[in-house]
């Protein structure tokens, strides 16, 4: 498939959020490809965190961000905040502090939600409707 093909396949998979079973089914396949050196470790990390995010479980690598109660982009819940940078380094990602700074500097025109509780409720309802929860 080659590097370009592997990246294209991962991008399609990563953005298939309306198809949770596809993402869940493909994560172990992607992880095996990483072990064989046929896929980027960071791609598996992003997909694993994406699945955890939509299942509303703590993420391992801190790749998914959302607005927090202080109206800042922050990593969604973390499984192990003390080890997150170790996990990130192991898959070739920058430190979480660097990623937080980048995310907060690049929010641009993205509107902050006026009601975080309502937004969370709407996300849960959508997640239930497509099979994440």
Legacy VTK file of the C-alpha trace (Angstrom):
# vtk DataFile Version 3.0
C-alpha trace
ASCII
DATASET POLYDATA
POINTS 133 float
0.000 0.000 0.000
2.887 2.347 0.712
3.170 5.268 3.097
0.763 7.519 1.181
-1.843 4.765 0.963
-1.525 3.918 4.651
-1.941 7.562 5.597
-4.954 7.965 3.314
-6.594 4.846 4.759
-5.969 6.094 8.294
-7.447 9.519 7.511
-10.609 7.942 6.140
-10.864 5.663 9.154
-10.085 8.458 11.628
-12.898 10.593 10.253
-15.495 7.797 10.063
-16.962 8.853 13.417
-20.458 7.903 12.344
-19.300 4.277 12.023
-18.114 3.181 15.466
-18.029 -0.529 14.632
-15.705 0.136 11.713
-13.317 2.106 13.903
-13.439 -0.493 16.668
-12.865 -3.334 14.212
-9.963 -1.604 12.474
-8.037 -0.508 15.580
-6.466 -3.957 16.190
-5.671 -4.247 12.475
-3.940 -0.866 12.572
-2.069 -1.807 15.748
-0.818 -4.988 14.045
0.312 -2.929 11.047
2.250 -0.679 13.435
3.962 -3.730 14.924
4.985 -4.833 11.413
6.315 -1.341 10.641
3.630 -0.771 8.002
1.795 2.067 9.765
2.647 5.047 11.927
2.409 4.469 15.695
0.810 7.898 16.115
-2.025 6.865 13.797
-2.981 3.990 16.082
-2.718 6.318 19.088
-5.053 8.856 17.489
-7.591 6.185 16.564
-7.485 4.607 20.017
-8.058 7.995 21.651
-10.807 8.846 19.172
-12.670 5.666 20.086
-12.225 6.367 23.792
-13.370 9.981 23.309
-16.610 9.026 21.597
-17.226 6.247 24.117
-16.712 8.966 26.760
-13.795 7.069 28.326
-10.459 8.599 29.346
-7.918 8.726 26.555
-4.369 7.405 26.788
-2.410 9.780 24.531
-4.222 13.089 24.964
-4.843 13.571 21.257
-8.446 14.764 21.487
-9.350 18.182 22.763
-12.564 19.920 23.670
-13.674 23.135 25.288
-13.327 23.102 29.067
-15.207 24.989 31.788
-12.705 27.868 31.435
-13.550 28.226 27.729
-10.160 26.882 26.648
-9.277 23.977 24.426
-7.988 21.229 26.688
-7.331 17.527 26.356
-10.357 15.367 27.015
-10.092 13.194 30.145
-6.790 11.368 30.509
-6.349 7.783 31.644
-3.022 8.492 33.362
-2.000 12.172 33.435
1.320 11.299 35.093
2.374 9.023 32.210
0.708 10.702 29.230
3.959 12.220 27.975
5.640 8.802 28.145
2.811 7.342 26.052
3.025 10.249 23.607
6.804 9.995 23.251
6.555 6.245 22.589
4.444 6.918 19.470
6.377 9.957 18.267
4.115 12.728 19.529
5.271 15.976 21.137
4.665 16.636 24.827
1.118 17.310 25.965
2.114 20.803 27.105
3.308 21.603 23.581
0.100 20.210 22.092
-2.058 22.218 24.516
-0.250 25.427 23.561
-0.675 24.627 19.878
-4.383 23.840 20.275
-5.078 27.012 22.215
-3.176 29.153 19.713
-4.997 27.611 16.757
-8.644 27.761 17.815
-9.023 30.732 15.477
-12.602 31.429 14.573
-13.997 28.253 16.098
-16.908 29.428 18.251
-16.840 28.535 21.904
-20.036 26.798 22.982
-22.300 29.065 24.981
-23.612 26.175 27.074
-21.106 23.383 27.798
-23.684 21.207 29.562
-26.055 21.404 26.614
-23.211 20.620 24.213
-22.170 17.578 26.253
-25.784 16.371 26.363
-26.088 16.778 22.591
-22.818 14.893 22.049
-24.046 12.037 24.242
-27.318 11.830 22.341
-25.494 11.755 19.005
-23.046 9.148 20.333
-25.972 6.966 21.412
-27.733 7.420 18.084
-24.795 6.088 16.047
-23.756 3.334 18.460
-20.876 4.777 20.481
-22.768 4.477 23.751
LINES 1 134
133 0 1 2 3 4 5 6 7 8 9 10 11 12 13 14 15 16 17 18 19 20 21 22 23 24 25 26 27 28 29 30 31 32 33 34 35 36 37 38 39 40 41 42 43 44 45 46 47 48 49 50 51 52 53 54 55 56 57 58 59 60 61 62 63 64 65 66 67 68 69 70 71 72 73 74 75 76 77 78 79 80 81 82 83 84 85 86 87 88 89 90 91 92 93 94 95 96 97 98 99 100 101 102 103 104 105 106 107 108 109 110 111 112 113 114 115 116 117 118 119 120 121 122 123 124 125 126 127 128 129 130 131 132
